[in-house]
Amino acid sequence: MEIRLKTAEKALEVDFDDGSSFTFAAEFLRVESPSAEVKGHKPGQETLVTGRRHVGIMEVEPVGNYAIKIVFDDLHDSGIYTWDYLYELGETQDNLWRAYLEKIEQAGASRDP
């Protein structure tokens, strides 16, 4: 497992031991945060995160041997991104991003602050 923070690109690169490699935009990781603030405590409680087009990542902190905590420059830092969750995000990134853009449009919201 290797993680590279690309501050200027506002991205995080994650290489997995099986050879899979994913690049995540900070905005994508922010709107897909596994935190209760975003995901809710049970299905149906999800919050649509808007206005984060320009969000960056200030810090990536290890959480044991199983996850990372990402500190975003909007000060959101409560989500724990497990390796399994990051892998799942990588495999479904295109579909999740399309669904997010559709939700933004349906809500009449914006990715811009």
Buried (B, 14 or more C-beta within 10 A) or exposed (E): EEEEBBEEEBBBBBEBEEEEEBBBBBBBBBBBBBBEEBBEEEEEEEEEBBBBBEBBBBEBEEEEEEBBBBBBBBEBBBBBBBBEBBBEBBEEBEEBBEEBEEBBEEEEEEBEE
